[in-house]
Amino acid sequence: MATQDTQNRPYAIDGMLAMTGPSVSVEPGHLPVRGDLAHIRLAGRYFVPHYAVPMPHSARAGAVLRAAGHADGETICTLDEGATFEVLDIAGAWAWGQLGADGPVGYVALGELEVISA
């Protein structure tokens, strides 16, 4: 399993990983897993070509989490100003990730986010 130490260093994979059966499908919006990418903490549970360490961003006032990476995408929720959004992928003007460590998953316009400095 993936673990993160108390000094907030990147995740590490413990032990060997092996394919032991069919990949489990995930209901969209509940876990940070897509067909091509997943959060590193899910390595060993979900098989995808790439895993990403989250890049924490802070939500600006009025930030909206959407089901798709465009302005017409269904609104999932409005993010509280200052809420942490864990960015896992950036494509064009949109970031894909998860609200906090266990919140909903979706897309936020990059202009509605601010990088959190380490």
C-alpha positions as CSV (number, residue, x, y, z in Angstrom):
1,M,0.0,0.0,0.0
2,A,1.0,3.6,-0.4
3,T,1.9,5.5,2.7
4,Q,2.9,9.0,3.6
5,D,5.2,9.8,6.5
6,T,4.6,12.4,9.2
7,Q,7.0,14.9,7.6
8,N,4.7,15.2,4.5
9,R,7.2,13.6,2.2
10,P,5.9,11.9,-1.0
11,Y,4.1,8.6,-0.9
12,A,6.1,5.3,-1.1
13,I,4.9,1.9,-2.1
14,D,5.4,-0.9,0.4
15,G,6.1,-4.4,-0.9
16,M,5.7,-5.9,-4.3
17,L,2.8,-5.2,-6.5
18,A,1.2,-8.0,-8.6
19,M,-1.8,-8.4,-10.8
20,T,-4.0,-10.9,-9.1
21,G,-7.2,-10.6,-11.1
22,P,-9.4,-8.2,-13.0
23,S,-9.1,-4.5,-12.3
24,V,-11.9,-3.2,-10.1
25,S,-14.0,-0.4,-11.7
26,V,-14.7,2.8,-9.7
27,E,-17.8,4.9,-9.8
28,P,-16.7,8.3,-11.3
29,G,-16.4,11.1,-8.8
30,H,-15.7,9.1,-5.7
31,L,-12.1,8.0,-5.9
32,P,-9.2,9.8,-7.8
33,V,-9.0,7.1,-10.4
34,R,-9.5,7.4,-14.2
35,G,-8.6,5.0,-17.0
36,D,-5.1,6.6,-17.4
37,L,-4.2,8.0,-14.0
38,A,-4.8,7.5,-10.3
39,H,-3.6,8.9,-7.0
40,I,-0.4,7.2,-5.8
41,R,-2.1,6.1,-2.6
42,L,-4.3,3.8,-4.8
43,A,-1.3,1.9,-6.4
44,G,-1.7,-1.7,-5.7
45,R,-5.5,-1.4,-5.5
46,Y,-6.3,0.0,-9.0
47,F,-4.3,-0.8,-12.1
48,V,-3.7,2.2,-14.4
49,P,-0.8,3.2,-16.6
50,H,0.2,6.2,-14.4
51,Y,0.1,7.2,-10.7
52,A,0.5,10.8,-9.5
53,V,1.5,12.4,-6.3
54,P,-1.0,15.2,-5.6
55,M,0.0,18.9,-6.0
56,P,-1.9,20.8,-3.3
57,H,-3.7,23.9,-4.5
58,S,-6.0,26.4,-2.6
59,A,-9.4,27.2,-4.0
60,R,-10.1,30.9,-4.7
61,A,-13.5,32.4,-4.0
62,G,-16.2,31.0,-6.3
63,A,-14.2,27.9,-7.4
64,V,-16.5,25.2,-8.8
65,L,-15.8,21.5,-9.0
66,R,-17.2,20.0,-12.3
67,A,-17.7,16.5,-13.7
68,A,-16.0,17.5,-16.9
69,G,-13.1,19.8,-17.8
70,H,-15.1,22.5,-19.5
71,A,-17.4,25.4,-18.4
72,D,-20.5,23.5,-19.4
73,G,-19.6,20.5,-17.2
74,E,-22.1,19.5,-14.6
75,T,-21.4,21.3,-11.3
76,I,-20.6,18.8,-8.5
77,C,-20.1,21.5,-5.8
78,T,-18.7,24.9,-5.0
79,L,-15.4,24.9,-3.2
80,D,-15.0,26.9,0.0
81,E,-12.5,29.7,-0.4
82,G,-9.1,28.3,0.9
83,A,-10.2,24.6,0.6
84,T,-7.4,22.3,-0.5
85,F,-7.8,20.7,-3.9
86,E,-5.3,17.9,-4.6
87,V,-4.3,18.4,-8.3
88,L,-3.4,15.1,-10.0
89,D,-3.4,16.3,-13.7
90,I,-3.5,19.5,-15.6
91,A,-4.7,19.7,-19.2
92,G,-5.2,23.0,-20.9
93,A,-7.0,25.4,-18.5
94,W,-8.3,22.6,-16.2
95,A,-7.0,20.7,-13.2
96,W,-8.3,17.2,-12.4
97,G,-8.1,16.0,-8.8
98,Q,-9.8,15.6,-5.4
99,L,-11.2,18.0,-2.9
100,G,-9.1,17.3,0.2
101,A,-7.9,13.8,1.0
102,D,-11.3,12.1,0.7
103,G,-13.7,14.5,-1.0
104,P,-15.4,14.5,-4.4
105,V,-13.3,14.1,-7.6
106,G,-13.6,16.3,-10.6
107,Y,-12.2,19.3,-12.6
108,V,-11.6,22.9,-11.5
109,A,-10.5,25.7,-13.8
110,L,-6.9,26.6,-13.1
111,G,-7.8,30.2,-12.7
112,E,-9.9,29.3,-9.7
113,L,-6.9,27.7,-7.9
114,E,-3.7,28.9,-6.3
115,V,-0.6,26.8,-5.7
116,I,0.2,26.1,-2.0
117,S,3.9,26.7,-1.4
118,A,5.7,24.1,0.6
